[in-house]
Amino acid sequence: MRILLADDHQLFLEGMQSVLSGIEPDSEIECCRNGRDALRQLLDNAFDIALIDLRLPNLDGFGILTELSAANCLTPVIIVTASEAPHDARRCIHLGAMGFVPKSSTGQQMIETIQRIVKGDIVMPQADEYARTGILSSNDWASQHNITPRQFEVLRLIKQGHSNQTIADILHLSTATVKTHIVALFRALEAGNRTEAIQKAQQLGLD
């Protein structure tokens, strides 16, 4: 596993390197001390996951997430931060982070978070509370991301691995209509194919 670790405190970097080495003995860990270097590494290289401090010099975690989204970079990002503020967590998730983890977490919690995110989960503290505010709720997810209820149903079926024909049969639509919905989904999610659409949807909070 190749991991990018970005934090401006050397002691924290060393501690995290020790923790992360417990995931896989052969893990390759790259370290950065500022946001610009972290962004450059993510845009120029392939990583399995990135752990980014929210308050980095030169470019903070919010800025990195924004730039990564604009560049269609799909590397899963975990924001690791001293902040436990709900509004920071909400903003990070909406900008595409797959996780928001306080620095008060234990090493084991960090490992479990990474393992879950690699599988496609979104991980954040007090998930039940955030779900009630709408971040992880599917009820308002479609409208929050400019997707119609029917397009949302199509997206769910795509996520389940169904073909266009099967989706058409399940929803009692023509295959041409299904294709139209899929094109609209790709546009809304800024995705080029089904895999990217699923990944983007998960980054945006689709459970």
C-alpha positions in Angstrom: 0.0 0.0 0.0 1.3 3.5 -0.9 0.3 6.2 1.6 0.8 9.9 1.5 1.1 11.5 5.0 1.0 15.3 5.2 1.5 17.2 8.5 3.7 20.1 9.6 4.7 18.6 12.9 7.6 16.2 12.7 6.7 14.4 15.9 3.2 13.6 14.6 4.7 12.4 11.3 7.0 10.0 13.0 4.2 8.7 15.2 1.9 8.2 12.3 4.6 6.4 10.3 5.0 4.0 13.2 1.2 3.4 13.3 0.8 3.1 9.6 3.6 0.5 9.3 1.3 -1.8 11.2 -1.2 -2.0 8.3 1.1 -3.8 5.9 4.8 -4.5 6.5 5.6 -3.4 3.0 3.7 -0.1 3.1 5.4 2.8 1.3 4.9 6.1 3.1 5.7 9.5 1.6 5.7 12.5 3.9 5.0 16.2 3.2 5.3 19.2 5.6 3.0 21.7 3.7 -0.1 21.7 1.6 1.4 22.6 -1.7 3.8 19.7 -1.6 1.0 17.4 -0.6 -1.1 18.5 -3.5 1.8 18.2 -6.0 2.5 14.6 -4.8 -1.2 13.6 -5.1 -1.5 15.0 -8.6 1.8 13.6 -9.9 1.8 10.2 -8.3 -0.5 7.2 -7.5 -1.4 6.7 -3.9 -3.8 4.2 -2.3 -4.7 6.7 0.4 -3.7 10.1 1.8 -3.8 11.3 5.3 -3.9 15.1 5.3 -3.7 17.5 8.3 -6.5 20.1 8.0 -4.3 23.1 9.1 -1.3 22.8 6.8 0.9 25.8 5.8 0.7 27.2 2.2 -2.5 25.3 1.4 -4.9 23.9 4.0 -6.9 20.7 3.8 -9.9 22.5 2.5 -7.8 23.9 -0.4 -6.3 20.5 -1.1 -9.7 18.8 -1.3 -11.0 21.6 -3.6 -8.0 21.3 -6.0 -8.2 17.5 -6.0 -11.9 17.6 -6.9 -11.2 20.1 -9.8 -8.4 17.8 -11.1 -10.7 14.7 -10.8 -8.1 13.0 -8.5 -9.8 10.0 -6.9 -7.2 9.2 -4.2 -9.2 8.6 -1.0 -8.3 11.3 1.5 -8.6 11.2 5.2 -8.5 14.5 7.0 -6.6 14.0 10.3 -7.0 17.0 12.6 -7.0 18.5 16.0 -10.4 19.9 15.2 -13.5 18.0 16.3 -15.9 20.7 15.1 -19.0 19.4 13.2 -18.9 22.2 10.7 -15.3 21.3 9.7 -16.3 17.7 9.3 -19.3 18.6 7.1 -17.2 20.8 4.9 -14.5 18.2 4.4 -17.0 15.5 3.5 -18.8 17.8 1.1 -15.5 18.7 -0.5 -14.8 15.0 -1.1 -12.9 13.6 1.9 -13.6 10.0 2.7 -12.8 10.4 6.4 -12.5 13.0 9.1 -10.5 11.7 12.0 -9.5 13.6 15.2 -5.9 13.4 16.3 -7.1 12.2 19.6 -7.9 8.8 17.9 -5.9 5.8 18.9 -3.5 4.1 16.5 -5.9 1.1 16.3 -8.8 3.4 15.4 -6.7 5.0 12.7 -5.8 1.6 11.2 -9.5 0.5 11.3 -10.5 3.8 9.6 -8.0 3.3 6.8 -9.1 -0.3 6.3 -12.7 0.8 6.1 -12.0 3.7 3.7 -10.0 1.4 1.4 -13.2 -0.7 1.1 -15.2 2.4 0.1 -16.7 3.5 3.4 -17.0 7.1 4.6 -15.7 7.4 8.2 -16.3 10.3 10.5 -16.8 10.9 14.2 -20.3 10.8 15.6 -21.7 9.3 12.4 -25.2 9.0 13.8 -25.3 12.7 14.7 -24.1 13.7 11.2 -26.5 11.4 9.6 -29.3 13.3 11.4 -28.0 16.5 9.9 -28.1 15.1 6.4 -24.4 14.3 5.6 -24.9 10.5 5.5 -28.7 10.5 4.9 -29.9 9.3 1.5 -33.2 11.1 1.8 -31.8 14.5 0.9 -28.7 13.3 -0.9 -30.1 13.6 -4.4 -31.4 17.1 -4.1 -28.1 18.2 -2.4 -26.2 17.1 -5.5 -28.6 18.2 -8.2 -29.8 14.7 -9.0 -33.5 13.9 -9.6 -35.1 11.1 -7.5 -35.2 8.9 -10.6 -31.5 9.5 -11.4 -30.8 8.6 -7.7 -32.6 5.3 -8.2 -30.5 4.6 -11.3 -27.3 5.5 -9.4 -28.2 3.0 -6.6 -28.7 0.3 -9.2 -25.4 1.1 -10.9 -23.7 0.9 -7.5 -25.2 -2.6 -7.2 -23.6 -3.6 -10.4 -26.7 -3.8 -12.7 -26.5 -3.4 -16.4 -28.5 -0.8 -18.3 -31.0 -3.4 -19.5 -31.5 -4.7 -16.0 -32.0 -1.2 -14.6 -34.5 -0.5 -17.4 -36.4 -3.7 -16.5 -36.4 -2.9 -12.7 -37.5 0.7 -13.2 -39.8 -0.1 -16.1 -38.0 2.3 -18.4 -36.5 2.1 -21.9 -32.8 1.5 -22.2 -32.6 4.9 -24.0 -34.1 6.6 -20.9 -31.7 4.8 -18.6 -28.8 6.0 -20.8 -30.1 9.6 -20.6 -30.2 9.3 -16.8 -26.7 7.9 -16.6 -25.3 10.7 -18.8 -27.0 13.2 -16.4 -25.5 11.4 -13.4 -22.0 11.5 -15.0 -22.4 15.3 -15.6 -23.7 16.0 -12.0 -20.9 13.9 -10.4 -18.2 15.0 -12.9 -17.4 11.4 -13.7 -16.3 9.8 -16.9 -17.6 6.3 -16.3 -19.5 4.1 -13.9 -16.6 3.4 -11.6 -15.8 7.1 -11.2 -19.5 7.9 -10.6 -19.7 5.3 -7.8 -16.4 6.6 -6.2 -17.5 10.2 -6.5 -20.9 9.4 -5.0 -19.3 7.6 -2.1 -17.0 10.6 -1.6 -20.0 12.8 -1.5 -21.7 10.7 1.2 -23.8 8.1 -0.6 -24.0 5.1 1.7 
